[in-house]
Amino acid sequence: MNPNTALKRGSLLVLLGLVAVLIAATPAAFASTASEREYQRGYNDCLQGRYDQNQHGESYKKGCRAAEDGQKSGAPSAKHAPATTSGASKAKISDLKGMDSIKAFDVMTSRGFTNVDTISQGNALYGIYYNAKTQQCVQLTNANGRVESANDIGTHPNCR
C-alpha cells in the first residue's frame, strides 16, 4: 500500500470517529435544551396560575416549584414575578430554613440572588448571596444537606 492511500485511510477513520462522537452527543444536547425549555414553561405557567401536575414531566414540575417558592407569602393568586424588579420590596428568605441545600440555591437564583462567597467551617457551609435589585445581602447556613438558617446580614465585602 502506498503512503498516500494509508494517509487517506487514516484521515477517513479519524473523520468517521468524529462523526460517531457527534452523533452520540447530539441527543444529550437536545435533551438538555428540551429540559430547560420545559423548566421555563413550568415556571411561567405557575406564575400565571396555569398548572396541572399530572400532565407534565419533572423539569416542568421543578420550574413550577421554583416559581411558587419565589412568590410572596399571602398572595397565592398573585400573578407577579419574584422580587427582582427595579424598586422591588425585599425578597422573601424566611421560607428557606429547613429546605434542601440544593433546592435553596435554585430558589435563591430564581429570586434574583447571586452567590458571591462561600465559607466552609467544620460541617457547616456558609453561602453569601446578593440581590442587586433589592440590595439584600443574605447568608444561608447549611449543614447535613439542609439550610439551618437564612439571615439578611446587611453587608459583606462582596455584596455590591
Chimera marker file (.cmm) of the C-alpha trace (Angstrom):
<marker_set name="trace">
<marker id="1" x="0.000" y="0.000" z="0.000" r="1" g="1" b="0" radius="0.5"/>
<marker id="2" x="1.417" y="3.373" z="-0.919" r="1" g="1" b="0" radius="0.5"/>
<marker id="3" x="1.835" y="6.131" z="1.727" r="1" g="1" b="0" radius="0.5"/>
<marker id="4" x="-0.903" y="8.366" z="0.212" r="1" g="1" b="0" radius="0.5"/>
<marker id="5" x="-3.505" y="5.584" z="0.440" r="1" g="1" b="0" radius="0.5"/>
<marker id="6" x="-2.565" y="4.871" z="4.071" r="1" g="1" b="0" radius="0.5"/>
<marker id="7" x="-2.827" y="8.596" z="4.921" r="1" g="1" b="0" radius="0.5"/>
<marker id="8" x="-6.260" y="8.822" z="3.266" r="1" g="1" b="0" radius="0.5"/>
<marker id="9" x="-7.490" y="5.748" z="5.168" r="1" g="1" b="0" radius="0.5"/>
<marker id="10" x="-6.173" y="7.166" z="8.456" r="1" g="1" b="0" radius="0.5"/>
<marker id="11" x="-7.867" y="10.512" z="7.801" r="1" g="1" b="0" radius="0.5"/>
<marker id="12" x="-11.108" y="8.747" z="6.898" r="1" g="1" b="0" radius="0.5"/>
<marker id="13" x="-11.015" y="6.745" z="10.141" r="1" g="1" b="0" radius="0.5"/>
<marker id="14" x="-10.456" y="9.912" z="12.189" r="1" g="1" b="0" radius="0.5"/>
<marker id="15" x="-13.329" y="11.635" z="10.367" r="1" g="1" b="0" radius="0.5"/>
<marker id="16" x="-15.649" y="8.664" z="10.941" r="1" g="1" b="0" radius="0.5"/>
<marker id="17" x="-14.685" y="8.646" z="14.618" r="1" g="1" b="0" radius="0.5"/>
<marker id="18" x="-15.536" y="12.338" z="14.952" r="1" g="1" b="0" radius="0.5"/>
<marker id="19" x="-18.884" y="11.823" z="13.223" r="1" g="1" b="0" radius="0.5"/>
<marker id="20" x="-19.687" y="8.949" z="15.592" r="1" g="1" b="0" radius="0.5"/>
<marker id="21" x="-18.874" y="11.112" z="18.627" r="1" g="1" b="0" radius="0.5"/>
<marker id="22" x="-21.025" y="13.973" z="17.321" r="1" g="1" b="0" radius="0.5"/>
<marker id="23" x="-23.961" y="11.665" z="16.605" r="1" g="1" b="0" radius="0.5"/>
<marker id="24" x="-23.713" y="10.126" z="20.070" r="1" g="1" b="0" radius="0.5"/>
<marker id="25" x="-23.556" y="13.543" z="21.782" r="1" g="1" b="0" radius="0.5"/>
<marker id="26" x="-26.407" y="15.158" z="19.847" r="1" g="1" b="0" radius="0.5"/>
<marker id="27" x="-29.359" y="13.501" z="21.672" r="1" g="1" b="0" radius="0.5"/>
<marker id="28" x="-27.960" y="14.595" z="25.040" r="1" g="1" b="0" radius="0.5"/>
<marker id="29" x="-27.624" y="18.175" z="23.819" r="1" g="1" b="0" radius="0.5"/>
<marker id="30" x="-31.215" y="18.200" z="22.579" r="1" g="1" b="0" radius="0.5"/>
<marker id="31" x="-32.471" y="16.631" z="25.805" r="1" g="1" b="0" radius="0.5"/>
<marker id="32" x="-30.746" y="19.326" z="27.861" r="1" g="1" b="0" radius="0.5"/>
<marker id="33" x="-32.275" y="22.065" z="25.729" r="1" g="1" b="0" radius="0.5"/>
<marker id="34" x="-35.724" y="20.455" z="25.872" r="1" g="1" b="0" radius="0.5"/>
<marker id="35" x="-35.393" y="20.077" z="29.647" r="1" g="1" b="0" radius="0.5"/>
<marker id="36" x="-34.502" y="23.753" z="30.014" r="1" g="1" b="0" radius="0.5"/>
<marker id="37" x="-37.479" y="24.748" z="27.844" r="1" g="1" b="0" radius="0.5"/>
<marker id="38" x="-39.822" y="22.591" z="29.945" r="1" g="1" b="0" radius="0.5"/>
<marker id="39" x="-38.451" y="24.098" z="33.164" r="1" g="1" b="0" radius="0.5"/>
<marker id="40" x="-39.029" y="27.636" z="31.843" r="1" g="1" b="0" radius="0.5"/>
<marker id="41" x="-42.524" y="26.743" z="30.614" r="1" g="1" b="0" radius="0.5"/>
<marker id="42" x="-43.401" y="25.311" z="34.042" r="1" g="1" b="0" radius="0.5"/>
<marker id="43" x="-42.043" y="28.411" z="35.747" r="1" g="1" b="0" radius="0.5"/>
<marker id="44" x="-44.049" y="30.761" z="33.511" r="1" g="1" b="0" radius="0.5"/>
<marker id="45" x="-47.244" y="28.695" z="33.714" r="1" g="1" b="0" radius="0.5"/>
<marker id="46" x="-47.176" y="28.607" z="37.512" r="1" g="1" b="0" radius="0.5"/>
<marker id="47" x="-46.588" y="32.336" z="37.764" r="1" g="1" b="0" radius="0.5"/>
<marker id="48" x="-49.791" y="32.753" z="35.748" r="1" g="1" b="0" radius="0.5"/>
<marker id="49" x="-51.722" y="30.135" z="37.731" r="1" g="1" b="0" radius="0.5"/>
<marker id="50" x="-51.908" y="27.626" z="34.844" r="1" g="1" b="0" radius="0.5"/>
<marker id="51" x="-50.629" y="24.280" z="36.052" r="1" g="1" b="0" radius="0.5"/>
<marker id="52" x="-51.771" y="20.660" z="36.046" r="1" g="1" b="0" radius="0.5"/>
<marker id="53" x="-49.265" y="18.472" z="37.898" r="1" g="1" b="0" radius="0.5"/>
<marker id="54" x="-50.427" y="15.211" z="36.325" r="1" g="1" b="0" radius="0.5"/>
<marker id="55" x="-49.739" y="16.260" z="32.743" r="1" g="1" b="0" radius="0.5"/>
<marker id="56" x="-46.076" y="17.294" z="32.901" r="1" g="1" b="0" radius="0.5"/>
<marker id="57" x="-42.579" y="15.922" z="33.358" r="1" g="1" b="0" radius="0.5"/>
<marker id="58" x="-40.071" y="16.522" z="36.127" r="1" g="1" b="0" radius="0.5"/>
<marker id="59" x="-38.389" y="19.579" z="34.538" r="1" g="1" b="0" radius="0.5"/>
<marker id="60" x="-41.742" y="21.322" z="34.184" r="1" g="1" b="0" radius="0.5"/>
<marker id="61" x="-42.612" y="20.500" z="37.808" r="1" g="1" b="0" radius="0.5"/>
<marker id="62" x="-39.255" y="21.841" z="39.031" r="1" g="1" b="0" radius="0.5"/>
<marker id="63" x="-39.850" y="25.102" z="37.157" r="1" g="1" b="0" radius="0.5"/>
<marker id="64" x="-43.278" y="25.393" z="38.707" r="1" g="1" b="0" radius="0.5"/>
<marker id="65" x="-41.941" y="24.765" z="42.217" r="1" g="1" b="0" radius="0.5"/>
<marker id="66" x="-39.307" y="27.458" z="41.700" r="1" g="1" b="0" radius="0.5"/>
<marker id="67" x="-41.998" y="29.931" z="40.647" r="1" g="1" b="0" radius="0.5"/>
<marker id="68" x="-44.146" y="29.015" z="43.639" r="1" g="1" b="0" radius="0.5"/>
<marker id="69" x="-41.214" y="29.409" z="46.023" r="1" g="1" b="0" radius="0.5"/>
<marker id="70" x="-40.452" y="32.833" z="44.539" r="1" g="1" b="0" radius="0.5"/>
<marker id="71" x="-43.911" y="34.279" z="45.143" r="1" g="1" b="0" radius="0.5"/>
<marker id="72" x="-44.651" y="36.436" z="48.164" r="1" g="1" b="0" radius="0.5"/>
<marker id="73" x="-46.459" y="34.749" z="51.010" r="1" g="1" b="0" radius="0.5"/>
<marker id="74" x="-50.087" y="35.638" z="51.485" r="1" g="1" b="0" radius="0.5"/>
<marker id="75" x="-50.585" y="36.215" z="47.775" r="1" g="1" b="0" radius="0.5"/>
<marker id="76" x="-51.245" y="32.749" z="46.298" r="1" g="1" b="0" radius="0.5"/>
<marker id="77" x="-53.184" y="34.107" z="43.341" r="1" g="1" b="0" radius="0.5"/>
<marker id="78" x="-50.769" y="36.950" z="42.595" r="1" g="1" b="0" radius="0.5"/>
<marker id="79" x="-49.525" y="36.970" z="39.042" r="1" g="1" b="0" radius="0.5"/>
<marker id="80" x="-46.145" y="38.601" z="39.512" r="1" g="1" b="0" radius="0.5"/>
<marker id="81" x="-42.503" y="37.695" z="39.183" r="1" g="1" b="0" radius="0.5"/>
<marker id="82" x="-40.300" y="37.202" z="42.229" r="1" g="1" b="0" radius="0.5"/>
<marker id="83" x="-38.991" y="40.381" z="43.836" r="1" g="1" b="0" radius="0.5"/>
<marker id="84" x="-36.253" y="41.114" z="41.351" r="1" g="1" b="0" radius="0.5"/>
<marker id="85" x="-37.532" y="44.151" z="39.509" r="1" g="1" b="0" radius="0.5"/>
<marker id="86" x="-36.388" y="47.705" z="39.980" r="1" g="1" b="0" radius="0.5"/>
<marker id="87" x="-37.834" y="49.245" z="43.142" r="1" g="1" b="0" radius="0.5"/>
<marker id="88" x="-38.884" y="45.822" z="44.393" r="1" g="1" b="0" radius="0.5"/>
<marker id="89" x="-39.541" y="45.019" z="48.011" r="1" g="1" b="0" radius="0.5"/>
<marker id="90" x="-37.206" y="42.676" z="49.837" r="1" g="1" b="0" radius="0.5"/>
<marker id="91" x="-37.196" y="39.100" z="48.548" r="1" g="1" b="0" radius="0.5"/>
<marker id="92" x="-38.544" y="36.510" z="50.972" r="1" g="1" b="0" radius="0.5"/>
<marker id="93" x="-35.945" y="34.363" z="52.741" r="1" g="1" b="0" radius="0.5"/>
<marker id="94" x="-37.807" y="33.122" z="55.832" r="1" g="1" b="0" radius="0.5"/>
<marker id="95" x="-39.126" y="30.048" z="53.996" r="1" g="1" b="0" radius="0.5"/>
<marker id="96" x="-35.620" y="28.719" z="53.267" r="1" g="1" b="0" radius="0.5"/>
<marker id="97" x="-34.903" y="27.327" z="56.761" r="1" g="1" b="0" radius="0.5"/>
<marker id="98" x="-35.087" y="23.520" z="56.669" r="1" g="1" b="0" radius="0.5"/>
<marker id="99" x="-35.044" y="23.400" z="52.858" r="1" g="1" b="0" radius="0.5"/>
<marker id="100" x="-32.732" y="21.063" z="50.944" r="1" g="1" b="0" radius="0.5"/>
<marker id="101" x="-29.491" y="22.999" z="50.295" r="1" g="1" b="0" radius="0.5"/>
<marker id="102" x="-29.503" y="22.410" z="46.540" r="1" g="1" b="0" radius="0.5"/>
<marker id="103" x="-33.133" y="23.452" z="46.196" r="1" g="1" b="0" radius="0.5"/>
<marker id="104" x="-32.392" y="26.558" z="48.297" r="1" g="1" b="0" radius="0.5"/>
<marker id="105" x="-29.628" y="27.523" z="45.851" r="1" g="1" b="0" radius="0.5"/>
<marker id="106" x="-32.112" y="27.217" z="42.957" r="1" g="1" b="0" radius="0.5"/>
<marker id="107" x="-34.713" y="29.238" z="44.868" r="1" g="1" b="0" radius="0.5"/>
<marker id="108" x="-32.201" y="31.991" z="45.658" r="1" g="1" b="0" radius="0.5"/>
<marker id="109" x="-31.238" y="32.160" z="41.984" r="1" g="1" b="0" radius="0.5"/>
<marker id="110" x="-34.885" y="32.310" z="40.900" r="1" g="1" b="0" radius="0.5"/>
<marker id="111" x="-35.382" y="35.217" z="43.315" r="1" g="1" b="0" radius="0.5"/>
<marker id="112" x="-32.560" y="37.195" z="41.735" r="1" g="1" b="0" radius="0.5"/>
<marker id="113" x="-29.711" y="36.381" z="44.112" r="1" g="1" b="0" radius="0.5"/>
<marker id="114" x="-26.142" y="35.621" z="43.067" r="1" g="1" b="0" radius="0.5"/>
<marker id="115" x="-23.754" y="33.566" z="45.183" r="1" g="1" b="0" radius="0.5"/>
<marker id="116" x="-20.899" y="35.971" z="45.990" r="1" g="1" b="0" radius="0.5"/>
<marker id="117" x="-18.968" y="33.994" z="48.606" r="1" g="1" b="0" radius="0.5"/>
<marker id="118" x="-18.845" y="30.560" z="50.223" r="1" g="1" b="0" radius="0.5"/>
<marker id="119" x="-17.158" y="29.734" z="53.513" r="1" g="1" b="0" radius="0.5"/>
<marker id="120" x="-16.659" y="26.226" z="54.890" r="1" g="1" b="0" radius="0.5"/>
<marker id="121" x="-16.127" y="25.730" z="58.609" r="1" g="1" b="0" radius="0.5"/>
<marker id="122" x="-16.431" y="22.347" z="60.306" r="1" g="1" b="0" radius="0.5"/>
<marker id="123" x="-19.522" y="20.597" z="58.968" r="1" g="1" b="0" radius="0.5"/>
<marker id="124" x="-21.203" y="23.896" z="58.047" r="1" g="1" b="0" radius="0.5"/>
<marker id="125" x="-21.183" y="25.703" z="54.731" r="1" g="1" b="0" radius="0.5"/>
<marker id="126" x="-21.993" y="29.414" z="54.698" r="1" g="1" b="0" radius="0.5"/>
<marker id="127" x="-23.236" y="30.836" z="51.414" r="1" g="1" b="0" radius="0.5"/>
<marker id="128" x="-23.374" y="34.601" z="50.916" r="1" g="1" b="0" radius="0.5"/>
<marker id="129" x="-25.903" y="35.788" z="48.327" r="1" g="1" b="0" radius="0.5"/>
<marker id="130" x="-26.511" y="39.256" z="46.911" r="1" g="1" b="0" radius="0.5"/>
<marker id="131" x="-29.534" y="40.618" z="45.081" r="1" g="1" b="0" radius="0.5"/>
<marker id="132" x="-28.552" y="43.816" z="43.261" r="1" g="1" b="0" radius="0.5"/>
<marker id="133" x="-32.174" y="44.815" z="42.615" r="1" g="1" b="0" radius="0.5"/>
<marker id="134" x="-33.317" y="44.574" z="46.244" r="1" g="1" b="0" radius="0.5"/>
<marker id="135" x="-29.874" y="45.373" z="47.730" r="1" g="1" b="0" radius="0.5"/>
<marker id="136" x="-30.154" y="42.347" z="50.021" r="1" g="1" b="0" radius="0.5"/>
<marker id="137" x="-27.097" y="40.532" z="51.346" r="1" g="1" b="0" radius="0.5"/>
<marker id="138" x="-28.136" y="37.139" z="52.724" r="1" g="1" b="0" radius="0.5"/>
<marker id="139" x="-26.228" y="34.377" z="54.493" r="1" g="1" b="0" radius="0.5"/>
<marker id="140" x="-27.502" y="30.810" z="54.260" r="1" g="1" b="0" radius="0.5"/>
<marker id="141" x="-26.014" y="28.426" z="56.809" r="1" g="1" b="0" radius="0.5"/>
<marker id="142" x="-26.090" y="24.830" z="55.517" r="1" g="1" b="0" radius="0.5"/>
<marker id="143" x="-25.359" y="21.616" z="57.410" r="1" g="1" b="0" radius="0.5"/>
<marker id="144" x="-26.203" y="17.998" z="56.617" r="1" g="1" b="0" radius="0.5"/>
<marker id="145" x="-27.741" y="18.974" z="53.271" r="1" g="1" b="0" radius="0.5"/>
<marker id="146" x="-30.266" y="21.405" z="54.810" r="1" g="1" b="0" radius="0.5"/>
<marker id="147" x="-30.500" y="25.148" z="55.373" r="1" g="1" b="0" radius="0.5"/>
<marker id="148" x="-30.062" y="25.737" z="59.108" r="1" g="1" b="0" radius="0.5"/>
<marker id="149" x="-30.643" y="29.498" z="58.932" r="1" g="1" b="0" radius="0.5"/>
<marker id="150" x="-31.261" y="32.296" z="56.442" r="1" g="1" b="0" radius="0.5"/>
<marker id="151" x="-30.331" y="35.801" z="57.565" r="1" g="1" b="0" radius="0.5"/>
<marker id="152" x="-30.194" y="39.196" z="55.897" r="1" g="1" b="0" radius="0.5"/>
<marker id="153" x="-26.731" y="40.246" z="57.066" r="1" g="1" b="0" radius="0.5"/>
<marker id="154" x="-26.950" y="43.706" z="55.545" r="1" g="1" b="0" radius="0.5"/>
<marker id="155" x="-23.385" y="43.932" z="54.312" r="1" g="1" b="0" radius="0.5"/>
<marker id="156" x="-20.441" y="41.837" z="53.169" r="1" g="1" b="0" radius="0.5"/>
<marker id="157" x="-17.379" y="42.889" z="51.132" r="1" g="1" b="0" radius="0.5"/>
<marker id="158" x="-18.755" y="41.058" z="48.059" r="1" g="1" b="0" radius="0.5"/>
<marker id="159" x="-22.334" y="42.361" z="48.385" r="1" g="1" b="0" radius="0.5"/>
<marker id="160" x="-22.151" y="45.281" z="45.979" r="1" g="1" b="0" radius="0.5"/>
<link id1="1" id2="2" r="1" g="1" b="0" radius="0.2"/>
<link id1="2" id2="3" r="1" g="1" b="0" radius="0.2"/>
<link id1="3" id2="4" r="1" g="1" b="0" radius="0.2"/>
<link id1="4" id2="5" r="1" g="1" b="0" radius="0.2"/>
<link id1="5" id2="6" r="1" g="1" b="0" radius="0.2"/>
<link id1="6" id2="7" r="1" g="1" b="0" radius="0.2"/>
<link id1="7" id2="8" r="1" g="1" b="0" radius="0.2"/>
<link id1="8" id2="9" r="1" g="1" b="0" radius="0.2"/>
<link id1="9" id2="10" r="1" g="1" b="0" radius="0.2"/>
<link id1="10" id2="11" r="1" g="1" b="0" radius="0.2"/>
<link id1="11" id2="12" r="1" g="1" b="0" radius="0.2"/>
<link id1="12" id2="13" r="1" g="1" b="0" radius="0.2"/>
<link id1="13" id2="14" r="1" g="1" b="0" radius="0.2"/>
<link id1="14" id2="15" r="1" g="1" b="0" radius="0.2"/>
<link id1="15" id2="16" r="1" g="1" b="0" radius="0.2"/>
<link id1="16" id2="17" r="1" g="1" b="0" radius="0.2"/>
<link id1="17" id2="18" r="1" g="1" b="0" radius="0.2"/>
<link id1="18" id2="19" r="1" g="1" b="0" radius="0.2"/>
<link id1="19" id2="20" r="1" g="1" b="0" radius="0.2"/>
<link id1="20" id2="21" r="1" g="1" b="0" radius="0.2"/>
<link id1="21" id2="22" r="1" g="1" b="0" radius="0.2"/>
<link id1="22" id2="23" r="1" g="1" b="0" radius="0.2"/>
<link id1="23" id2="24" r="1" g="1" b="0" radius="0.2"/>
<link id1="24" id2="25" r="1" g="1" b="0" radius="0.2"/>
<link id1="25" id2="26" r="1" g="1" b="0" radius="0.2"/>
<link id1="26" id2="27" r="1" g="1" b="0" radius="0.2"/>
<link id1="27" id2="28" r="1" g="1" b="0" radius="0.2"/>
<link id1="28" id2="29" r="1" g="1" b="0" radius="0.2"/>
<link id1="29" id2="30" r="1" g="1" b="0" radius="0.2"/>
<link id1="30" id2="31" r="1" g="1" b="0" radius="0.2"/>
<link id1="31" id2="32" r="1" g="1" b="0" radius="0.2"/>
<link id1="32" id2="33" r="1" g="1" b="0" radius="0.2"/>
<link id1="33" id2="34" r="1" g="1" b="0" radius="0.2"/>
<link id1="34" id2="35" r="1" g="1" b="0" radius="0.2"/>
<link id1="35" id2="36" r="1" g="1" b="0" radius="0.2"/>
<link id1="36" id2="37" r="1" g="1" b="0" radius="0.2"/>
<link id1="37" id2="38" r="1" g="1" b="0" radius="0.2"/>
<link id1="38" id2="39" r="1" g="1" b="0" radius="0.2"/>
<link id1="39" id2="40" r="1" g="1" b="0" radius="0.2"/>
<link id1="40" id2="41" r="1" g="1" b="0" radius="0.2"/>
<link id1="41" id2="42" r="1" g="1" b="0" radius="0.2"/>
<link id1="42" id2="43" r="1" g="1" b="0" radius="0.2"/>
<link id1="43" id2="44" r="1" g="1" b="0" radius="0.2"/>
<link id1="44" id2="45" r="1" g="1" b="0" radius="0.2"/>
<link id1="45" id2="46" r="1" g="1" b="0" radius="0.2"/>
<link id1="46" id2="47" r="1" g="1" b="0" radius="0.2"/>
<link id1="47" id2="48" r="1" g="1" b="0" radius="0.2"/>
<link id1="48" id2="49" r="1" g="1" b="0" radius="0.2"/>
<link id1="49" id2="50" r="1" g="1" b="0" radius="0.2"/>
<link id1="50" id2="51" r="1" g="1" b="0" radius="0.2"/>
<link id1="51" id2="52" r="1" g="1" b="0" radius="0.2"/>
<link id1="52" id2="53" r="1" g="1" b="0" radius="0.2"/>
<link id1="53" id2="54" r="1" g="1" b="0" radius="0.2"/>
<link id1="54" id2="55" r="1" g="1" b="0" radius="0.2"/>
<link id1="55" id2="56" r="1" g="1" b="0" radius="0.2"/>
<link id1="56" id2="57" r="1" g="1" b="0" radius="0.2"/>
<link id1="57" id2="58" r="1" g="1" b="0" radius="0.2"/>
<link id1="58" id2="59" r="1" g="1" b="0" radius="0.2"/>
<link id1="59" id2="60" r="1" g="1" b="0" radius="0.2"/>
<link id1="60" id2="61" r="1" g="1" b="0" radius="0.2"/>
<link id1="61" id2="62" r="1" g="1" b="0" radius="0.2"/>
<link id1="62" id2="63" r="1" g="1" b="0" radius="0.2"/>
<link id1="63" id2="64" r="1" g="1" b="0" radius="0.2"/>
<link id1="64" id2="65" r="1" g="1" b="0" radius="0.2"/>
<link id1="65" id2="66" r="1" g="1" b="0" radius="0.2"/>
<link id1="66" id2="67" r="1" g="1" b="0" radius="0.2"/>
<link id1="67" id2="68" r="1" g="1" b="0" radius="0.2"/>
<link id1="68" id2="69" r="1" g="1" b="0" radius="0.2"/>
<link id1="69" id2="70" r="1" g="1" b="0" radius="0.2"/>
<link id1="70" id2="71" r="1" g="1" b="0" radius="0.2"/>
<link id1="71" id2="72" r="1" g="1" b="0" radius="0.2"/>
<link id1="72" id2="73" r="1" g="1" b="0" radius="0.2"/>
<link id1="73" id2="74" r="1" g="1" b="0" radius="0.2"/>
<link id1="74" id2="75" r="1" g="1" b="0" radius="0.2"/>
<link id1="75" id2="76" r="1" g="1" b="0" radius="0.2"/>
<link id1="76" id2="77" r="1" g="1" b="0" radius="0.2"/>
<link id1="77" id2="78" r="1" g="1" b="0" radius="0.2"/>
<link id1="78" id2="79" r="1" g="1" b="0" radius="0.2"/>
<link id1="79" id2="80" r="1" g="1" b="0" radius="0.2"/>
<link id1="80" id2="81" r="1" g="1" b="0" radius="0.2"/>
<link id1="81" id2="82" r="1" g="1" b="0" radius="0.2"/>
<link id1="82" id2="83" r="1" g="1" b="0" radius="0.2"/>
<link id1="83" id2="84" r="1" g="1" b="0" radius="0.2"/>
<link id1="84" id2="85" r="1" g="1" b="0" radius="0.2"/>
<link id1="85" id2="86" r="1" g="1" b="0" radius="0.2"/>
<link id1="86" id2="87" r="1" g="1" b="0" radius="0.2"/>
<link id1="87" id2="88" r="1" g="1" b="0" radius="0.2"/>
<link id1="88" id2="89" r="1" g="1" b="0" radius="0.2"/>
<link id1="89" id2="90" r="1" g="1" b="0" radius="0.2"/>
<link id1="90" id2="91" r="1" g="1" b="0" radius="0.2"/>
<link id1="91" id2="92" r="1" g="1" b="0" radius="0.2"/>
<link id1="92" id2="93" r="1" g="1" b="0" radius="0.2"/>
<link id1="93" id2="94" r="1" g="1" b="0" radius="0.2"/>
<link id1="94" id2="95" r="1" g="1" b="0" radius="0.2"/>
<link id1="95" id2="96" r="1" g="1" b="0" radius="0.2"/>
<link id1="96" id2="97" r="1" g="1" b="0" radius="0.2"/>
<link id1="97" id2="98" r="1" g="1" b="0" radius="0.2"/>
<link id1="98" id2="99" r="1" g="1" b="0" radius="0.2"/>
<link id1="99" id2="100" r="1" g="1" b="0" radius="0.2"/>
<link id1="100" id2="101" r="1" g="1" b="0" radius="0.2"/>
<link id1="101" id2="102" r="1" g="1" b="0" radius="0.2"/>
<link id1="102" id2="103" r="1" g="1" b="0" radius="0.2"/>
<link id1="103" id2="104" r="1" g="1" b="0" radius="0.2"/>
<link id1="104" id2="105" r="1" g="1" b="0" radius="0.2"/>
<link id1="105" id2="106" r="1" g="1" b="0" radius="0.2"/>
<link id1="106" id2="107" r="1" g="1" b="0" radius="0.2"/>
<link id1="107" id2="108" r="1" g="1" b="0" radius="0.2"/>
<link id1="108" id2="109" r="1" g="1" b="0" radius="0.2"/>
<link id1="109" id2="110" r="1" g="1" b="0" radius="0.2"/>
<link id1="110" id2="111" r="1" g="1" b="0" radius="0.2"/>
<link id1="111" id2="112" r="1" g="1" b="0" radius="0.2"/>
<link id1="112" id2="113" r="1" g="1" b="0" radius="0.2"/>
<link id1="113" id2="114" r="1" g="1" b="0" radius="0.2"/>
<link id1="114" id2="115" r="1" g="1" b="0" radius="0.2"/>
<link id1="115" id2="116" r="1" g="1" b="0" radius="0.2"/>
<link id1="116" id2="117" r="1" g="1" b="0" radius="0.2"/>
<link id1="117" id2="118" r="1" g="1" b="0" radius="0.2"/>
<link id1="118" id2="119" r="1" g="1" b="0" radius="0.2"/>
<link id1="119" id2="120" r="1" g="1" b="0" radius="0.2"/>
<link id1="120" id2="121" r="1" g="1" b="0" radius="0.2"/>
<link id1="121" id2="122" r="1" g="1" b="0" radius="0.2"/>
<link id1="122" id2="123" r="1" g="1" b="0" radius="0.2"/>
<link id1="123" id2="124" r="1" g="1" b="0" radius="0.2"/>
<link id1="124" id2="125" r="1" g="1" b="0" radius="0.2"/>
<link id1="125" id2="126" r="1" g="1" b="0" radius="0.2"/>
<link id1="126" id2="127" r="1" g="1" b="0" radius="0.2"/>
<link id1="127" id2="128" r="1" g="1" b="0" radius="0.2"/>
<link id1="128" id2="129" r="1" g="1" b="0" radius="0.2"/>
<link id1="129" id2="130" r="1" g="1" b="0" radius="0.2"/>
<link id1="130" id2="131" r="1" g="1" b="0" radius="0.2"/>
<link id1="131" id2="132" r="1" g="1" b="0" radius="0.2"/>
<link id1="132" id2="133" r="1" g="1" b="0" radius="0.2"/>
<link id1="133" id2="134" r="1" g="1" b="0" radius="0.2"/>
<link id1="134" id2="135" r="1" g="1" b="0" radius="0.2"/>
<link id1="135" id2="136" r="1" g="1" b="0" radius="0.2"/>
<link id1="136" id2="137" r="1" g="1" b="0" radius="0.2"/>
<link id1="137" id2="138" r="1" g="1" b="0" radius="0.2"/>
<link id1="138" id2="139" r="1" g="1" b="0" radius="0.2"/>
<link id1="139" id2="140" r="1" g="1" b="0" radius="0.2"/>
<link id1="140" id2="141" r="1" g="1" b="0" radius="0.2"/>
<link id1="141" id2="142" r="1" g="1" b="0" radius="0.2"/>
<link id1="142" id2="143" r="1" g="1" b="0" radius="0.2"/>
<link id1="143" id2="144" r="1" g="1" b="0" radius="0.2"/>
<link id1="144" id2="145" r="1" g="1" b="0" radius="0.2"/>
<link id1="145" id2="146" r="1" g="1" b="0" radius="0.2"/>
<link id1="146" id2="147" r="1" g="1" b="0" radius="0.2"/>
<link id1="147" id2="148" r="1" g="1" b="0" radius="0.2"/>
<link id1="148" id2="149" r="1" g="1" b="0" radius="0.2"/>
<link id1="149" id2="150" r="1" g="1" b="0" radius="0.2"/>
<link id1="150" id2="151" r="1" g="1" b="0" radius="0.2"/>
<link id1="151" id2="152" r="1" g="1" b="0" radius="0.2"/>
<link id1="152" id2="153" r="1" g="1" b="0" radius="0.2"/>
<link id1="153" id2="154" r="1" g="1" b="0" radius="0.2"/>
<link id1="154" id2="155" r="1" g="1" b="0" radius="0.2"/>
<link id1="155" id2="156" r="1" g="1" b="0" radius="0.2"/>
<link id1="156" id2="157" r="1" g="1" b="0" radius="0.2"/>
<link id1="157" id2="158" r="1" g="1" b="0" radius="0.2"/>
<link id1="158" id2="159" r="1" g="1" b="0" radius="0.2"/>
<link id1="159" id2="160" r="1" g="1" b="0" radius="0.2"/>
</marker_set>
